Amino acid sequence: MPSTYNPGLVAISLIVATLASFTAIDLADRLSILAYARARHIWLAAGALAMGIGIWSMHFIGMLSFSLSIPLGYDPAITCYSLVIAVLVSWFALHVVTRERLKLPWLLAGGVLMGLGIAGMHYMGMAAMLMQPAIRYEPRIFAASILIAIAASTAALWVAHTLRGAHQDHVMRKRIGAACVMGIAIAGMHYTGMAAANFPIGSVCGAAHGVKPQWLADAVTLFALVILIGTLLLSRLDARVAFLDNSVARLNDQIERMRGPTR
């Protein structure tokens, strides 16, 4: 069955993937310097939610850019399941990259599990279309999409761990560049997976009366941008407050030392 893509939505999906990648790198740095366990758990959960929503949103915006000659829709329950997978994968990724040391076995195991999770989210999202007959996947391209997901995940974990710490030279440039590369890799996995899908002539979308693509296109884009940008702003604000608190504490300590011992 012939298919087409909306270039505008393809571009937006790449932007969202890049922003989600930058958010993950920024949060990895924030989590690595938190001393209090409670604050770390809160930011880990918030970061996983934001990153998961970003990856999931990129996937569905990419799906919405895809058109067939039949009405399309998505089953709400399966769509939500794919979001849950994205959040869980993101929690695991942030947990791995914020370890004090990221040894090679952890890196490889984390990359494989994260890659399989992202691939699972993608193909569950495809399953949400409830196509009849079912979508057929070209085995070699299907395998390639999973390998791309694993390779991209492994590289993302290593980059996010390596770019922690603001003491590095040109750290912001490095993070932006890394986020662009990671965004392209995430999008590459998605569109490779789409290329593996074959829709037989005469196929019918069983979820055509579910969540409508027209509504999702605007809602998911706005939702993703608000969550990702909001998380970045809150992270920077929290870091600034923590810096000011530490500065005040150091200043008070210096004042006490200057006063000397009290009699």
C-alpha positions, -999 to 999 in steps of 0.1 A, spaced: 0 0 0 16 34 -10 25 57 18 37 94 22 53 115 49 45 151 60 79 169 59 69 194 85 60 168 111 92 148 103 112 180 111 92 185 143 99 149 153 136 155 149 134 187 170 116 169 198 141 140 197 170 165 200 154 185 228 147 152 247 183 142 243 196 176 256 172 173 285 186 138 293 222 151 292 214 181 314 195 161 339 223 135 341 246 163 352 221 176 377 214 142 392 252 134 396 257 163 420 227 159 442 238 149 477 204 143 493 188 109 484 153 123 486 160 151 461 178 127 438 148 103 438 124 132 430 146 145 401 152 110 388 114 104 386 108 138 371 136 133 346 124 99 336 89 113 330 101 142 310 126 122 289 101 93 284 74 118 272 100 133 249 110 100 233 74 88 231 63 121 216 90 120 189 77 85 180 41 95 177 48 128 158 68 106 134 38 82 132 15 111 125 37 123 97 30 89 80 -1 87 58 -18 58 40 -47 59 16 -70 48 44 -82 65 77 -57 59 105 -61 60 143 -45 47 175 -59 25 203 -57 47 235 -48 18 258 -19 5 237 -8 40 231 -6 46 269 13 13 274 39 25 249 43 57 270 48 37 301 76 17 284 93 50 274 92 63 309 106 31 324 134 30 299 142 66 306 143 60 344 167 31 338 189 52 315 192 81 340 199 57 368 228 41 348 244 73 336 244 90 371 265 62 386 298 74 399 316 51 375 301 36 344 320 4 337 319 -13 304 296 -42 314 271 -17 328 274 4 297 268 -25 273 240 -41 294 224 -7 298 226 0 260 211 -33 251 182 -30 276 175 6 267 176 -2 230 152 -31 233 129 -9 254 129 19 228 123 -6 200 95 -22 221 79 12 225 81 18 188 66 -15 177 39 -13 204 30 21 190 27 5 156 5 -22 171 -18 5 184 -30 10 148 -48 -24 150 -42 -31 113 -62 -59 97 -45 -79 83 -15 -73 106 15 -53 95 42 -75 80 78 -65 87 108 -70 64 132 -91 86 165 -74 77 152 -39 81 134 -49 113 167 -63 127 185 -32 116 161 -9 135 167 -29 167 205 -28 162 203 10 156 183 14 188 209 -5 208 238 13 193 222 47 197 213 39 233 248 27 242 263 58 227 237 80 244 245 65 278 282 70 273 279 106 261 255 116 289 279 101 315 310 117 299 295 152 297 286 154 333 302 183 351 302 220 342 340 222 347 347 209 311 358 233 284 330 243 260 306 219 279 275 236 265 286 233 229 295 197 235 261 190 250 242 207 222 263 188 196 258 155 214 220 161 216 218 168 179 237 135 171 215 116 196 183 131 182 193 120 147 200 85 160 166 83 178 148 95 147 168 72 126 157 42 146 121 53 142 121 58 105 141 26 99 113 8 118 87 25 97 106 14 66 104 -22 77 66 -21 78 46 -35 49 9 -27 48 -9 -51 25 -33 -37 -1 -68 -37 13 -56 -33 49 -80 -16 74 -70 3 105 -90 -11 134 -83 20 156 -95 45 130 -122 56 154 -98 59 184 -74 87 189 -74 108 157 -41 117 141 -52 153 134 -58 159 171 -26 142 182 -4 162 158 -10 194 177 -16 180 212 15 158 213 38 184 200 26 211 224 26 186 253 62 175 246 76 210 243 59 222 275 72 192 295 107 193 281 113 230 283 96 232 317 118 204 331 149 222 318 139 255 333 131 239 367 163 220 367 183 252 360 163 271 387 169 243 412 206 243 404 208 281 408 190 280 442 214 252 453 244 273 442 232 303 461 225 282 492 261 268 491 275 303 485 257 317 516 268 287 536 305 293 526 302 330 533 288 323 568 315 299 575 342 324 565 326 351 587 326 327 617 363 319 611 371 356 609 354 362 642 376 336 658 367 316 689 342 332 713 351 337 749 
